[in-house]
């Protein structure tokens, strides 16, 4: 379920734009965030936008999440595909609930 999750996107997404991904998260009850904070519960990682001049190829958002995880914060890191599967599961549950209430 994505209801109430505070979601941040990082990297280039294949399936849709960042704005579209945020709209999907909102439509499913999530709360997109522009930056990782202590309230972030999900980080969705697209393709890395690796800068050859950086020593650490991880995005700054990923680095922040890893630091928060070390402090004991529960932040789930999902690939774009895993996020889409979670979104689809959420939609299927909503449709199932709605279908059951029509009977």
N, C-alpha and C positions, 0 to 999 in steps of 0.2 A: 504494500500500500504506500501511496505517496502523500496521503492526507497529513498536513501539518509539517512535512519534512522541509527543511531549509536547504535548498539545492544550489550548488555552484557548478558552473560548467567551465572547463579549461581545455585548451587545444582546439584544433579544427575538427568540426563535426562533419561526417560524411552524409548523413541522412537529411539534415536540414540546417538552417542557419541558427546561430545562437539565439536570436530573437524568437524564432519558431520553437526552439527547444524550451525556452523559458515560458512561452505561451502554453505549450503542452503541459509543462509542470504545473502551471497555475490552474489550467483547466481540470487537472486531476487533484487539486487541493494542495499542491505544494507551494512553497514560497521561495521563488528564485532570489538569489542574492548575487550581487556583482563581485563581492570579495569574500574570502574565507574569514569567518569570525568564530568565536567560541560557541556560537549558536548553530553553526553549520552542521548538518547531519549527513548530507550526501555530497560527494564530489564526483561529478561525471567527467571522465577523462576521454577526450577525443585524441586525434593524432597529435603527436608532439610537434611543437613548433620550435625545433631545436635551433638555437643560435650557435654557430660554430665558434664564437668568441667566448662563450660561457664555459666554465669548467664543469658545471653541474647541468646536465641536460633536462632535469626535471623542471617543470614550471614552478614559478614562485607559489602558486596556489597549492601545488602538490607538496612542496617543501613545508608550507604553513600547516597543511593537514597532518603531515607526518610529525611535526613538532607538537601539534595538539594531541595526536594519538599518544605520543610519549608522555604527555601530561595527564593521560587518562580519559581524554574526551573520546566519545564513541562517534567517529566519523566513518561512514561507509564509503569506500572508493569503488565506483562502478565504471566499467567501460561503457561506451556509447551503446553498444549492443545489449549489455545487461540492463541499462536504463530503459531501453525500448521494450525489452522483455518484461520488465517490472511494470512499465506503463500499460502494456497489453494485458497483463494479468489483472491489473487494477481495473481496466476497462471491462474485462470479462466478468469480474466480480460485480461491478456496478450494473451491468446489463443483466446478469443473473438475478440480482436482487430485484431489479425493476420488473423482470419477467415474472418472477415469483409473486410479486404483489398484484399483478394483473389478474391472477386466477381467482 
